Amino acid sequence: MSGDHAMTRQPFYPFKSERSKSEYQAYYTERVKAWPVACETMMLDTPSGTTLVRASGRVTDPPLVLLPGARATSLMWSDCVAALSAHHRVYVLDILGDAGLSVSRREKLKPDDLVRWLDEVFAVLAPEGPLRLMGISYGGLLAGQYAVRFPRRLQNVVLVAPGGFVLPFSFGFFARMALLCIPVPGMGGGPFRRMIHWLFRDAERGDACRARLAETITDLKMSWRHFALPAPDWPTTLDDKGWQNFGVPCLFLVGENEKIYSAKAAVARLHRVAPQVKTEIIPGAGHDLVLAQPTLVASKVLEFLGKREAVTEPVVQEV
């Protein structure tokens, strides 16, 4: 899309309407109040667009960037951020071209566009040295793609159930995604609700995270309701040669009950083609592992990043 075309788009882009923009921003502003640690919010302007960055932790600690899943926002990391920001300067992004307050200059972004965008943001956040990158689901896919393209910019990368990067999506996930293309009034039930409860089944079983799961479902419903966003490009699984040459120290985390692909098959593939990648299967979790097991996830990540102190207390979020 040309720059001239970008200049003529509706002022409420990427929302469906001015009302959608107003309602979502009011909702988002209220949700931010539940962020469990002190934070600084920045809007970074780069050639690719304006990026919301939420920063927590000491500025003198090593930088760690977190990327959320598709149609989620930086707020999805609220259960892990207290533990991670105790040892790192944590920067959590709203992904460009997706839900949240980041705004792209282009309406349709290809994988190369998003990798370029990340490099632009990282040049501002950590201009003088390597950083640590962690992404979940769609964010994990982007983190992996960035590590392949710019390995020297990263000290470590953590891939949390990355979408399609290790294995293709399962038939069950593909079928449920296809059903979401069928319009359902209000998106309050039907395929959307069944999809979320299927993906996040483990979080439903724990009393401690059931309220957070309800918030997460509402966050996703608000994104579907208010944004006019194109579907992300279907992910390309990294081939054997790509994994063999994967040079960034990497941790792969996946819940034992993962639905988007088999956790055991994903780990088996990495052991076969990329033994340099450290793998961990998180018990009692599926694609909801940062909701169902946030303490364990944070502990595994900190251990991998060189902070041996285990996280022994749950991360408590005041609502």
PABATI-826772 format. One record per residue (C-alpha): residue in three letters; x, y, z. Coordinates in steps of 0.25 Angstrom, whole numbers, plus 5000, padded with zeros to 4 digits. Last residue first. Layout:
<rs>
ALAXYZ...
</rs>
This chain:
<rs>
VAL496749735163GLU498049705170GLN498949615163VAL499749515171VAL500949445165PRO500949315172GLU502149295182THR503349205179VAL503949265167ALA505349195167GLU506549285167ARG507549225157LYS507449355148GLY508249315136LEU507249335125PHE506849185125GLU506649195140LEU505749315139VAL504949255128LYS504649125136SER504249205148ALA503349295140VAL502649175134LEU502549105147THR501949235153PRO500949255142GLN500449115141ALA498949125137LEU498949265131VAL500349265125LEU500049115121ASP498749145114HIS499149075101GLY499148945110ALA499448935124GLY499548845136PRO500948805133ILE501948895126ILE502748825115GLU504148885115THR505148885103LYS506548945102VAL506948965087GLN508348915084PRO507748775080ALA507148845067VAL506748735057ARG506448615066HIS506248675080LEU505448785073ARG504548685066ALA504248605079VAL503948735086ALA502848765076ALA502348625075LYS502148625090ALA501448755091SER500448715080TYR499948835072ILE499048945073LYS498348875085GLU499448875096ASN499148785107GLU500648765112GLY500748915111VAL501948965103LEU503249035106PHE504449045096LEU505649115101CYS506649165091PRO508149205091VAL508149275077GLY508849195066PHE507749125059ASN508549055047GLN507948915050TRP506648985052GLY506649045038LYS507148925032ASP506048845037ASP504948945032LEU504349055040THR502849045039THR502149155031PRO501049225038TRP499749265031ASP499849415029PRO499049495039ALA497549515037PRO497249655033LEU496849745044ALA495549825046PHE495649835062HIS494449855071ARG493649725073TRP494849625071SER495749705080MET494649725091LYS494349575090LEU495849545092ASP495949635105THR494649575110ILE495249435109THR496549485116GLU495749545127ALA494949415129LEU496249345129ARG496749435140ALA495549405149ARG495749255147CYS497249265150ALA497249235165ASP496049145164GLY496749045155ARG496048955145GLU495649065135ALA497149095133ASP497348955128ARG496248965117PHE496849095111LEU496949045096TRP495548975096HIS494949085105ILE495349185095MET494949105083ARG493549075089ARG493349225092PHE493649265078PRO492949155071GLY491649185077GLY491549285088GLY491749435091MET492249465077GLY491149575077PRO490449515065VAL491249395059PRO491949415045ILE492549285040CYS494049315039LEU494149265053LEU493849125048ALA495149125040MET495949145052ARG495249025059ALA495548935047PHE497048975047PHE497148955062GLY496548815061PHE497448785049SER498648815057PHE499548935053PRO500848915046LEU502048885055VAL503148965061PHE502849105056GLY501349075054GLY500849165066PRO501949175076ALA501549105089VAL502549195097LEU503749225090VAL504849285098VAL506049355091ASN507349385097GLN508549485094LEU507849545082ARG508249645072ARG509349555066PRO508249455062PHE507549555053ARG506749475042VAL506549345049ALA506349405063TYR505349505057GLN504549385051GLY504549315065ALA504049435072LEU502949455062LEU502549315063GLY502549325078GLY501749455077TYR500649375070SER500749275081ILE501549335092GLY502749415091MET504049445098LEU505249525094ARG506549555101LEU507449675097PRO508749695090GLY509549825091GLU509549975089PRO508250015083ALA507349935093LEU505950005094VAL506150095081ALA506849995072PHE505849885078VAL504649965072GLU505249975058ASP505649825059LEU504249785063TRP503749865051ARG504649795041VAL504249655046LEU502749705045ASP502949745031ASP503649625027PRO502449545032LYS501549625023LEU500749735029LYS499449785023GLU498849925027ARG500149995026ARG500550115035SER500350015047VAL499650065060SER500050005073LEU498850025083GLY498449875085ALA497949775075ASP498849745063GLY499549815052LEU500749845061ILE500849755073ASP500549825086LEU501849815093VAL502349775107TYR503749835111VAL504349765123ARG505549825130HIS506049695136HIS506149625149ALA504949665157SER504249695144LEU504149545141ALA503449505154ALA502449625154VAL502249615139CYS501749465139ASP500249485142SER500149615135TRP500649565122MET499249565115LEU499249715116SER500249735105THR499049705095ALA498349585090ARG497749575076ALA498949485073GLY499849445084PRO500649545093LEU502149585090LEU503049605102VAL504449685101LEU505449655112PRO506549765115PRO507649735125ASP507549815138THR507949955139VAL506550015135ARG505949945147GLY504649875145SER503449905136ALA503249955122ARG501949955114VAL502249985100LEU501150035090THR501650045076THR501450155066GLY501750115051SER502650045042PRO503650165041THR503750175056ASP502950245066LEU503050185080MET501850215089MET502250185104THR501650135116GLU502450135129CYS502050025139ALA501949995154VAL501549855156PRO500249775156TRP499549825143ALA498149835148LYS497949985145VAL498249945130ARG496949885129GLU496250025131THR497050085120TYR496749965111TYR495249975113ALA495250125110GLN496150105098TYR495149995093GLU493950085094SER494550205087LYS495150125076SER493850045074ARG493050175074GLU493950235063SER493750115055LYS494249975051PHE495650005058PRO496950005051TYR496750125047PHE495850225054PRO496350335045GLN495950265033ARG496950245022THR497450355013MET498950365018ALA499150215016HIS498750225002ASP499750335000GLY500850255007SER500650144996MET500050005000
</rs>
